[in-house]
Amino acid sequence: MDKHRVILVGTHTLFRPQRDRIAPVRSDKEITVTVTLRGKDDSNLSPLQSLARVAIEQRRHLTVDQTIRAFSHDAKDDVAIRRFAREYHLHCSTSVSDASSMQLRGSVGQFNRAFGVSLFHYRESKNYSKYHAFEEEVTLPAYLEQVVTGVFGLDTHPAGRRPGLSHRMSALGIPPPPVTTKTRKPAEFALLYNFPSAAIGRGQSIGLLEFGGGFRPRELNSYFASIGAGTPKVLVKEVPPAANQPRGKRGTLNPDTEVYLDIEVAASLAPKATVVVYFGENTEQGWLRTLQAAILDKSRDLSAISISWGQAEQEWSPQALVEIDRLFQLAAHRGITICCSSGDNGISELNGHPFTVAFPASSPHVLACGGTRLEVNRSGVRAETVWNQWRQFKLASGGGVSNVFPLPPYQKTVKVPSSRSNKRDGGRGVPDVAANASSDTGYLIEADNTRMSMGGTSAAAPLWAALIARLNEVLETKIGFLTPLLYEMNGTAVKAVWDIVNGFNGPTRTRGYRARRGWDACTGLGSPDGEKILNWLMSQKKKKR
């Protein structure tokens, strides 16, 4: 290697999939690459230090402009990237909404020379479409060694998948789960989980991140009219080249199903909130750009963001794990709660590898949402257990211990087990909380003119996002980084969650994690009691005065 160049570590995924190399990418093909840069002052970035133990009314959340000024890259680093672009004849651009990244555009031939790689088309058995990637280590001029933290766009492998029932069942050729007497309208879960009755999301905005599929507004409005609900306010934000592209057919499970699920759960449980659906490209670059568009959206000051997409930590590149987590930290400073599905593959998020967990749920800066099965008998007695439909569909509440992120301070007292995959202590435990995810006791959803009983942890995430919007309305402020507060209130006598003590999330009772009193790697702290969470937050507010 040229002594004037250095290797950029972390550009390949931790787990290398089997793939077939097809052919070189045409050298004249034009592509866009995102380069992420170090922040000019990241010493105050971590909300674990600056926000976690600060009372809600004392939290000073930042505007978009304040966030960019506080955590964007330095002007001299901007100059260095523009010098690099000139040397390799690349077009360089930046946006006022970029916190710490720049866009480079040029031909594949130019990028091959600029980063010392050779782009090829590849195909994997688990992915229908081909993508381009490289096998070498990315290199940079030595003057960028401490400037560039990531390069995204040279590898366009799919960066996530919906963990939900629709993915697994469609793969097995199973039709949509039918509506039964145990299926409930999404709004009914507000009563079952005791959501604050004085709030319905007025003045709040909920962001939903989607990386595939789409919805038809006419069908969505028809669904809400048919269940006796008002027409929700749903906005679409497309992050090019992605778009709202509904292509599903009646009577099938497809990518549209999960988009409808997100919208119908969030809008039913916070009916007066504005639901903003951000459509992004399902690549690591697409995730970064879509997250940034949502977190730094000046037109909508989001209360919460729900993400029901993800995949095993090992299927991401280390640089993506770092940069996406960095954006979650920015979200905390913006006062946005990030709710993530913990996955539907029980203890094996990476197929064939037990005791692996999903990212982004494993980030310590999000609220990781697992799954339960909620039964209520005729006399109103409730029974809630760990969601496990392994015998039916090989699906269960995702949970375990991160192999990437260390144990956060807020989990130090809840007895997170050591990682069973690498025998290492001190990993971040997943999930934090849970909500109903069983299709047997599922949500009445309509997608592509088809009624069905849906579930999955991808229903739990928008449910929690809707609860947070309602809490914000009553509190008249943004909660933001909620996760540490839930652990704090769980350590009191309040018990603001329903502790799930029965069930397991492995293929059998002895091959996985079991529910127990307190936190566990199946349902976290438990499912919400909205009024009790609100009362505790209100009491803390009064106590601090």
N, C-alpha and C positions, 0 to 999 in steps of 0.2 A: 504493500500500500504506500502511496505517496506520503512522505513524511510531513507534508503540509496539510494532510487530511486526517480526520479522526472518525472513529466509529460512534454512531448514535445508538446507544444501547436500548433494547426493549421494543424493537419494531416488529418482532415476530410473536405470534400467539404462543402462550405457554405450552399448549398442547398442539402438536403438529398433526393435522388430519391427513388421512390418505387421500391423495388427489391425483388426477391425471393431467399432465402438462399437454396442452393442445398445440399451440403455435405462438410465435412471438406477436406481441401487439404491434400493429402498424406504426412505424416511427413517426408518421405525419399526423397521427390521431391526436387531437387536442384534448387535454384533460386539465382539471383544476385540482390543486393540492393545497391543503391547509397546513401551515407551519405554526405550531404553538411555541410561545416564548416565555421565558421566566418573567415573573412579575417584578415590578420595581420595589415592592415591599410586601413580601409574603409572610413576614414575621407575625402579623396580626390576622392572617387569613383563617386559621383554624377556629371554628366556632366552639370547639370543645373547650378551648381556653377562654375565649372572649365573650361567649354568649350562654353557654350551658347552664351556669349557675346564677344567671342574672334574671331577676323578676321580669315578668312580661312587660309591665308598664314602664320598666326602666331600660328595656332594650331599645337601642337606637338603630332602627333599620335604615338602610341606605336607599336613596333613589338610584335610578339607573345611572345618571351622570356621576353621582358620588361614588358608586361602585366602580365605574370605569376609571375615575381619577385615582381611587385608592389602590386598585389591584391590576391595572393595565401594565403593559411592558414599558420599559424606559425608552426615551426618545433616541438614545444612542444605539439601542438594539434595533430600532426601526431602521436606522441608517445602515446598519450592518446587513440586514436582510435585503434592503434595496440594492446595496453593492453586490451581493450575491446574485440577485436577479439580473442585474446588468451584465455580470460576467458570463452568465449562461443564457442570455437573451430571453429571459422569462418576463412576463408581464406581472407586475406586483400591484396589489390593491389592498386597501384596508377600509374598514367601515367604522363609522362613529359608534356603532353598537358592539364592536369587537372589544372584549376585555383584554385578551392577551393572545391574539392570533392574527395572522396575515394570510392572504390568499395569493397563490402563485398560479399563473396560467401559461401553458405552453404546449409544445408537442411532446409526445412520448420520447422521441429521440433526445430532445433537450433535457428532459427530466432524467433519462437514463444516465446522461453525462453528468448532470448536476449532482446526483445522489449516488453515483457509482453502482447502479443496478441495471438489470435487464428485465423489463416487464414482459410476462407471458400470460396467455389465457389459460385458465385452469377450470376443471370441473370435478365436483365431489358427488358421490352417490346420494348423499342426503340433501343436496341442493339441486333444484331443477335447472337453474340457469348458470352459465359460465361467468367467471369473474377474472379480473387481472390481478396479478401479484408478482412477487419476486422471491428469490431464494438467498441472495447475498445479504450481507450486513449493509445497512445504509451508512454512507460516509458523508462528511461535511468538511468544508475548509476549516482549518484549525481556529480561525478567528471567530467561528460560530460555536465553539465547543461549550462555552458556558452560557450561550444565548438561547439556542434551540432546545426545547424539551420534547418535541414530538413532530413527526411528519405523517400526515394522514391523507390518503387518496391514492398512494402508490399501490395499496392493497385494498381491493373492494369486495372482499369476502363478506357474506351476510353477517352482520354483527349481533343479531339477536333473533329471537323467535317468540311467538306468543306461547306461553306455557299452558294455555287453557285447554279445556275439553275439546274444543273444535279441532285443534291441531292433531291430538292423539286419535280422536274418534274418526276424523276424516281419513287419516292414514290407515285405519283399520276397516274403512268402508262402512262405518256405522252411521245411520241417519241421525239427525238432530234429536236430542233426548226429549221425549214427549212431555207435554204438560200433564200433571197429575193433580190430585187433590192436595198434595203437599207443596205444590208450586205456589209461590207468593208473588204478588206485584212488588217491585223493588221498594215502593214507598212504605210497605208494611214493615220492612226491617227497621224503619225509623222508630216504630213503636216497640218492636222487640228488643232493640238496643237502646231504648230510652233516650233518643236524641232530644236536645233541648226544644221544648214545644214552643218557646217564645221566639224562635228564629227559623227562617226557611231559606236563608242565604241572600237576603237583600243586601245589595251593594258589594257583593263578593264575586270573584271570578275564579273558576277552576280550570286549570290547563290539563288537557289530555294529550299525551304524546303517542303518535301512531306511526309505524314504520312499514305500512302495507295496508291494502284494502281501502275501503271508503264507505260512504253512506249516501243515501238519497234523501234530501230534506223532506220531500213529499211523503215518503214512506214513514219517516220518523214522526212527522206531525200526525199522520193517520194513526200510528200506534198510541201516541199520547191521548188523542181524542177518544180512542176506543177504550182506554182504561179510566176515562173520566178525569184526566189531568189537563191542565192548560198547556198551551204550546210553549216549549222552552226556548230560551234565547241561546242559540248555538251559532258560533262564529267559526270560520275556517281560516287558518293561516297555513299557507303552503310554503315550504322551504325548498326552492328548486334544487334538483330536478324533480322532486317528489310532488305529488298532487293527490287530491281526493279522487280516487279512482275505484268506484264500486263496480265489481265485475261478477259478483256472486249470483248464483241461480237459485230459484225457489226450491226449497226442500233439501238444500245441501248445507254442509258446514264448510266454511271458507274464510279467508282473511277478513271479509266484511263482518262476519258474525261477531268477532271480538271488538270491532269498532263500535257497532251498535250496542253491544253489551256495556262498554265503558260509558257511552253517552247516556243510555237509558237508566243506568244505575245512578250516575252522578246527578243527572237532571231530575230524576224522581225524588232523590233524597235531599236535594237542595234546590227546590223548584224555582226560586226567584234569583238564583245565581246565574251569571253568564258562564256558559261552558265554551271554552276556546279549544278547538281541536287543531293541534299542530301536526301536519304531515311532513315527515322527513324521510330521506333515503336511508335504507337499512344497511349502512356501512358504518365503520367507526367514524369516518369523517362526517357522515350524515347525522350521527348521534350528537357529535360535538356542536354542529351548526344548529341543529334543532333545539337542543337544550339551551344554547346561548340565545336563540331567538325567543324562547319562552321566558327565560330568567331575566333577560334585558329588554323585555317588551314594554316600550314606553306607553303604548296605547291601552294596555291592560295590566293593572297592578294585581298580579295573581295572589290568591290566598294559599292555594295548594296546587301541586302538580302530581298527577297520577300516571305512573309508568307500569304497564302490565307486560312489557317486553323485557327480555333478558336471556342470558344463557350462562353456562358454567364459567366461573372465574378463569379457568384454564383455557377457555376458548377466546379470550380477549388478549390483546397484546398488553404487556406491562405499561407501555406509554398511554394506552387508552384508559386503563384502570386509573392511572394517576390523573390524567387530564379531565376525565368525566367526574371523578371524585372532587377535583378542584372546583368544577362548576357547581357541584352540590354545596360546597362551602360558600361559594358566592351567593347561592340561593338562600342560605341561612342568613347571610347579612342583608339580603333583600326582604327578609321576613316571609319567605315562601317555605311551606312544609312540603317535602318530597315524599310521596307515598309509593312504595314499590312492591310489586308482587314477589313473594318469596319463591315462586316456582311451584310446579305441580308434579314433580318427579320424586317426591319423598326425599330419601337420603342420597339419591344418585342423580344430581343435576347433569353431570357428564355421563352419558350413556356407558354403562359397563364399568364405571368407576365409583364404588360406594363412598359415601361420606364426602361428597363434593357439593358446594352450594352455588346459588345463582348470584351473579352481579347484574344489575346494580343494587340488589337488595342487601348484599354484604357490605356495602359502604357504611361506615359508622355515622355518616351525615344524613341518612335517610330514615324513614319509618318503614321497616320491613314488615309486610303484611302476609301472614300465613292463613291457613284455612281450617274451618270447623264444620261440623254437621249439627245444625240447630233443629231440634224437634220440639214441638209444643203440643201437648195433648189437649183433649176437649175441655178439660177443667182448667187449662192455662198453665199447667206445670211444665217447665222447660227442662230439657236435657240436652246439653251441648258437649260434644266429644270431638276428638281430633278427626279431621276429614281424611278418610282413607277409602278410596274406591279401587284398591289395587287388584282385587280379584276380578272386577268388571273391566277396568280400562288401564290398569297399571299406572294409576294416578293417586297421589296423596300430597298432603301439605309439605311443601319444601322447607327443609330446616337442617341445621347443623352448625358447623364451626368453620369460619373463613380460614383459608390457607394463605391469604394475602394480607388482610387487614388485622392489626393487633387489637386486643381487647380494649374497648373504649372505657374511659373512667366511669361512665354511668352503669356499666355492667359488672363492676368489680365485686359487688356484693350478692350477685344472683347465682353464683356457682355454675358458670358456663364450663362444660366439660372440656378436656383436652381434645385436640383434633385426632380423630381415629385414623385419618389417612396418612398423616405424617408424624403422629405421636408427639406433637408439639403443643405445649401449653400456651395460653394467652391469645387465642384467636377471637375475633368478633363473633358473637353468637347470633344466629338467625333462626326465626324472625323475632320481631319486637312485640307484635300484637297479632290479632287474627279476627276473622269474621266468617260467616257462613260461606262455604265454598262447594258444598255437595250439590250435584245436579238432582239428587233424589229429593232434596228440600230446597230446590233452586229458585232462581229469579225468573219471573215471567218476562221473556225477551222476545222481540220480533225483529228478525233480520231477513232481508230479501223476501218480504211478504210471507214469512214462515214463523209461526209461534213455536216456542221451545222453552224448556226448563234448563237454564244455564247455571253454571257454577265456576269453580276454579278460583285460585287466589287472585286471578285477574278481575274477579268481581269484588274481592275484599279491598283492593287498593282504591278504586273510586268510591267505595262506601266510606272508607276512612277520610278521603279527601272531602267528601260532602259534609261529614261530621265537622271537620275542621273549619269549613266555610261557615257553618252555623255557629260554632263556638266563637269565631272571629266577630260575627255579627253582634252577638250578645255582649262580648267583651269590649266592643268598639275599638279594637286594635288587632294587629296581626300577631298571632302566636309565634309563627316562624319555626324555629328549631324545637319541635315539640318532644322529640324522643327522650332526651334526658329528664324532662319534667315528668313523663309517664313513669319512669323508673323511680323518681323521687317520690311521687305520690303513692306508688305501690309499696314503698317502705313505711308508709304511715298506716293508721287504722282505717283510712277512708275506703280502701279497696275499690277503686273506681273502675275496675275491670272485672269481668266474669272469669274467674280462674278455671281453666279447663284441666281436669285431673284424670280423665279417662281417655284411653286410646293410644295409638302409636302411628308413626309415619313410615315404617319400613314395610317390606314385603310380608314379614311375619312379626309377631310380637318380640321375638328375640333378635331380629336383624334390623335394628334401627333404634330410634329414640322413642321413649315413652313419655306420656304426659305425667306430670307430678305437681305437687303443690308449689306455687310460685312459678318462676320462669322455667320454661323447658324449650327444647329445640324442635318442638312440633307446632305450638301455638304462641310461643313467647310468653308475655304476661297474661294474655287472655283476650277476650272480646270486649267491646266497649259498653260501658254504662254512661251514656252521654251526659245525663244530668249530674251524675256524681263527679265526672271529670270537670264539668263546668263549675260546680260548687267548690271544688278544691281550688281551681284556678282563681275563682272570685275571692276565696278566703285568703289566698296568698296575696292578692292585690290589696286587700284591706289591711293585712298584717304588716305590709311594707310601708304603709302610709305613716 
